[in-house]
């Protein structure tokens, strides 16, 4: 899961400036505190939603075990174009065996856009890169991104229901009209696809049921 809107809100509340460079958040110590607070609140909300067992619903008396852990090993981004990214990081390694062990016993693994380095430092990560790295590491059949648009569109706004990786690669360069989420996720989609992930889906989160319709209808709803 990501937490960008919640991080922005935390920064605003504390009177801190939101700074980014090359698509990454410049994360100093004060911003990292905001990231930790925001990510923690989002994780707890997801955990609570998965714990629901409302009477007279299909979830009645069900038990869904959701787990988190130190499955992500990180490294600092360092200096980009002369800008010190401080506590902004990238994925060094995913503990694929640890994740798969949890999946084998029926647990849902929730990964956050935070991780620790081998020296114990915490780094702020790009959610989409965590998703990409995890999908590749565990050999996922599908990687699904929930986005702020219905999927990838052409310059006239028409939905492209499928693309090859080569076409998606060209779209990254040409698609100035694409939404901010799609521009972030498309490079990860291409890399994941070329690294063995069977299919990558980009679908909208603005309507209920899009995930079910994408996976269980013939034409789907996204790209």
C-alpha positions in Angstrom: 0.0 0.0 0.0 1.0 3.6 -0.5 0.4 6.6 1.7 1.2 9.7 -0.4 -2.0 11.7 0.4 -1.6 10.9 4.1 2.0 11.9 4.1 1.1 15.2 2.4 -1.5 15.8 5.1 1.0 15.0 7.9 3.5 17.5 6.4 0.8 20.2 6.1 -0.3 19.7 9.7 3.3 20.1 10.9 4.0 23.1 8.6 6.7 21.3 6.6 7.4 21.7 2.9 6.8 18.8 0.6 9.9 18.4 -1.5 10.6 16.0 -4.3 13.2 15.4 -7.0 13.3 13.0 -9.9 10.0 11.5 -8.9 11.0 10.7 -5.3 10.3 12.5 -2.1 13.3 14.2 -0.5 13.0 12.8 3.0 14.8 14.5 5.8 14.4 13.4 9.4 11.3 15.5 10.1 9.7 14.3 6.9 10.6 10.7 7.8 8.6 11.1 11.0 5.6 12.2 9.0 6.1 9.2 6.7 6.2 6.8 9.6 3.1 8.2 11.2 1.1 8.2 7.9 2.2 4.7 6.8 1.4 3.4 10.3 -2.1 4.8 10.2 -2.8 3.4 6.7 -1.6 0.0 7.7 -3.8 -0.1 10.8 -6.8 0.9 8.7 -6.2 -1.9 6.2 -5.7 -4.3 9.0 -9.0 -3.3 10.6 -10.9 -3.6 7.3 -9.5 -7.1 6.9 -10.6 -8.0 10.4 -14.3 -7.3 9.7 -16.7 -10.2 10.3 -20.1 -8.4 10.1 -23.1 -10.6 10.9 -25.3 -11.5 8.0 -22.6 -10.9 5.4 -20.4 -13.3 3.4 -17.6 -12.3 5.9 -19.5 -13.5 9.0 -17.3 -15.6 11.3 -14.5 -15.5 8.8 -10.9 -15.3 10.0 -8.4 -13.4 7.7 -4.9 -13.3 9.0 -3.0 -10.3 7.8 0.7 -10.1 8.7 3.5 -7.7 8.2 7.2 -8.0 8.9 10.7 -7.1 7.8 10.4 -8.6 4.4 12.0 -5.6 2.6 15.7 -4.8 2.8 16.4 -1.3 1.6 19.3 0.9 0.5 19.5 4.7 0.3 18.9 6.5 -3.0 21.9 8.7 -2.1 22.6 11.8 -4.3 20.7 12.3 -7.5 21.7 15.2 -9.8 23.5 16.8 -6.8 20.5 16.5 -4.6 20.9 14.5 -1.3 17.7 12.3 -1.1 18.5 11.6 2.6 16.1 9.0 3.9 14.5 8.2 0.5 15.5 4.7 -0.4 15.0 1.9 -2.9 14.5 -1.9 -2.6 17.7 -3.8 -2.1 16.1 -7.2 -1.6 12.7 -8.8 -0.9 12.6 -11.8 1.5 10.7 -13.9 -1.1 10.9 -17.1 0.9 9.5 -15.4 4.0 6.6 -13.9 2.0 5.8 -17.2 0.3 5.9 -19.1 3.6 3.2 -16.8 4.9 1.1 -17.2 1.7 1.4 -21.0 2.0 -0.3 -21.0 5.4 -3.1 -18.7 4.1 -2.0 -15.4 5.4 -2.3 -12.1 3.6 1.0 -10.2 3.6 0.7 -6.4 3.9 3.8 -4.5 2.7 4.3 -0.9 3.4 6.4 1.7 1.6 9.0 1.7 4.4 11.9 -0.6 5.0 15.1 -1.0 6.9 18.7 -1.2 5.6 21.1 -3.9 6.9 22.4 -1.2 9.4 18.9 -0.7 10.8 18.2 2.7 9.2 14.6 3.3 8.0 14.0 4.5 4.5 11.0 5.9 2.7 10.2 3.9 -0.5 8.1 4.3 -3.6 5.1 2.0 -3.2 5.0 1.0 -6.8 8.7 -0.1 -6.7 8.0 -2.2 -3.6 5.1 -3.9 -5.5 7.2 -4.4 -8.6 10.1 -5.9 -6.6 7.9 -8.2 -4.6 6.0 -9.5 -7.7 9.2 -10.3 -9.4 10.8 -11.9 -6.3 7.9 -14.2 -5.6 7.2 -15.0 -9.3 3.7 -13.6 -9.2 1.2 -14.5 -12.0 -0.3 -11.0 -11.8 0.7 -7.5 -10.6 -2.3 -5.2 -10.2 -2.0 -1.4 -9.6 -5.0 0.6 -8.5 -4.8 4.0 -10.2 -6.4 7.4 -10.3 -7.7 6.7 -13.8 -9.5 3.8 -15.5 -6.2 2.6 -17.0 -3.9 3.6 -19.8 -5.5 5.9 -22.3 -4.5 7.2 -25.8 -4.2 10.9 -26.6 -7.9 11.1 -27.2 -8.8 9.6 -23.8 -9.8 6.2 -25.1 -9.0 3.3 -22.8 -6.4 0.9 -24.1 -7.6 -2.5 -22.8 -4.3 -4.2 -23.5 -0.7 -3.3 -24.5 2.5 -5.1 -25.1 5.5 -4.2 -23.0 7.1 -2.5 -26.0 4.0 -0.4 -26.6 3.9 0.5 -22.9 7.6 1.5 -23.1 6.9 3.9 -25.9 3.9 5.3 -24.0 6.1 6.2 -21.1 8.1 8.6 -23.3 5.1 9.9 -25.3 2.2 9.9 -22.9 2.2 13.4 -21.5 -1.6 13.1 -21.1 -1.4 10.2 -18.7 -2.5 10.6 -15.1 0.1 11.0 -12.4 -0.4 7.4 -11.1 -0.2 5.8 -14.5 3.0 7.7 -15.2 4.5 6.4 -12.0 3.3 2.8 -12.4 3.8 2.2 -16.1 7.7 1.9 -15.9 7.3 -0.6 -13.0 4.7 -2.5 -15.1 7.1 -2.8 -18.0 10.1 -3.9 -15.9 8.0 -6.4 -14.0 6.5 -7.9 -17.2 10.0 -8.2 -18.7 11.2 -9.9 -15.5 8.7 -12.7 -15.6 5.5 -11.5 -14.1 2.7 -13.0 -16.2 0.4 -10.0 -16.6 0.3 -6.5 -15.1 -3.1 -4.7 -14.7 -3.7 -1.0 -14.2 -7.3 -0.4 -13.1 -9.2 2.5 -11.5 -10.0 2.8 -7.8 -12.7 5.4 -8.2 -15.5 2.9 -8.7 -16.4 0.0 -6.4 -15.9 -3.5 -7.9 -13.3 -2.7 -10.5 -10.9 -5.4 -9.2 -13.6 -8.1 -9.4 -14.8 -6.9 -12.9 -11.2 -6.8 -14.2 -10.4 -10.4 -13.0 -13.8 -12.1 -13.5 -15.3 -10.6 -16.7 -14.2 -11.4 -20.2 -13.3 -7.8 -21.2 -12.2 -6.4 -17.9 -12.3 -2.7 -17.1 -8.7 -1.5 -17.2 -5.4 -2.0 -19.1 
